[in-house]
Amino acid sequence: MRKVRSNAAEALADVLADGMTIMSGGFGLCGIPEALIEGIEASGAKGLTVISNNAGVDGIGLGRLLATRQIRKMISSYVGENKLFAEQYLSGELELEFNPQGTLAERIRAGGAGIPAFFTKTGVGTLIAEGKEVRRFGEDDYVMETGLVADVSIVHAWKGDPEGNLVYRMTARNFNPMMATAGKVTIAEVEHLVETGSFDPDHIHTPGIFVDRLIHVANPTKHIEQRTVRQRGEEVA
Amino acid sequence: MAWTRDQMAARAARELQDGFYVNLGIGIPTLVANFIPEGMDVRLQSENGMLGMGPFPYAGEEDADLINAGKQTITALPETSFFSSADSFGMIRGGHIDLSILGAMQVAENGDLANWMIPGKMVKGMGGAMDLVAGVKRVVVVMEHEAKGQAKLLRECNLPLTGKRVADLVITDLGVFSIARRGETDMRLIELADGVSLDEITAKTEARFTLALEEKAA
């Protein structure tokens, strides 16, 4: 169980190859595995298919892999915050598959759980359902969606132990737990590397079996996309 | 004199009931949180993985790990829970959320709703909108009645759909319409905004509707 690696480069060294499919956790810039993304940037691996709810912003997160043109295809639900993305998509350099956010989350969950496909009512009668099997259950139509797996999943957690057990913090959890289950190799970056036995086993979010490698990234810079505040004394709804 | 954005949000807030779990979209729907009646218990869900969403933080207390679906910094409440995106959309798709209030580009008389893409323009993605309209028990649309002089309440949507027959209620700056999601197409005008005439709303609505104006509560 030698899961702990000293840095992103070492954790990624023998797992990356051109043309791979990579899952990358996070919602917006919240809970993204930023050190591992930068490790992929440094590796130069290209022609990547990246499954991630968003595509980062210019210069941060997956935006960096767009800048270096290492990404060939994105599978996402919302990419609105990235100018480079728009340019590359409109010029035909970048392929894009939109999934409804819940369908994306469930495809990843299903993939990690060994479920090749499932039926959902999300997207029935829309462009999303075109070319897919639609079946009626009861009084409603449902569209078949397939499970997703990846060659490598990279996730961010708040705390991890050498067993690979992970705990996430607040809304930085988002897509990370499902992606941890759906990678042939899953690599986690954790803000706090704690000793085995220090977690209450009842409070572990991702059991270590899903995590192959982890790195400790202390005090990472975190980014806020929309800083919204209220004034002291302001009426609270 | 049509309704302002705040008046539309206040009208949407009348759809809330005590004990409701509610998802609010971006834009005018977000303002609905300001009009939750005193003493009413409503839990706000944010589809990125949070139930029991609090107000914006005080300056200096922002936490990058605590955001809503619009990527805005927010706060937790004593009743807050956090969970994964899969659990979040399990709540949504599984019909556990009582009410979704969201914006739209177009709504058709049969309840078809379009709010995610304009062909020929850069598409940002549907995010969670398709899951919300398909899964939440009741879907309330809050939108301007027209866009640049073009009707948004139509016989048929001409933009790609977010969902088929998914809108239950449409609140615009000119009035309120109810829509049947099953059976025969049935769209009804149930309220006029203050100072809006039936002639005006009829002229600005392409969708066919019947009149079911209720006596306004005093």
Interface residues (C-beta under 8 A of the other chain):
Chain A: F27 G28 L29 C30 G31 N53 S76 S77 Y78 V79 G80 E81 A86 Y89 L90 F98 P100 Q101 G102 T103 L104 A105 E106 I108 R109 T120 K121 T122 G123 V124 G125 T126 L127 I128 W158 Y168 R169 M170 T171 A172 R173 N174 F175 N176 P177 M178 K222 H223 I224 E225 Q226 R227 T228 V229 R230 Q231 R232 V236 A237
Chain B: A33 N34 F35 I36 S46 E47 N48 G49 M50 P55 F56 P57 Y58 A59 E61 E62 D63 A64 D65 L66 I67 N68 G70 K71 Q72 T73 I74 A76 F82 F83 S84 S85 A86 S88 F89 I92 R93 M117 M122 V123 K124 G125 M126 G127 G128 A129 M130 D131 A134 G135 P160 L161 T162 G163 K164
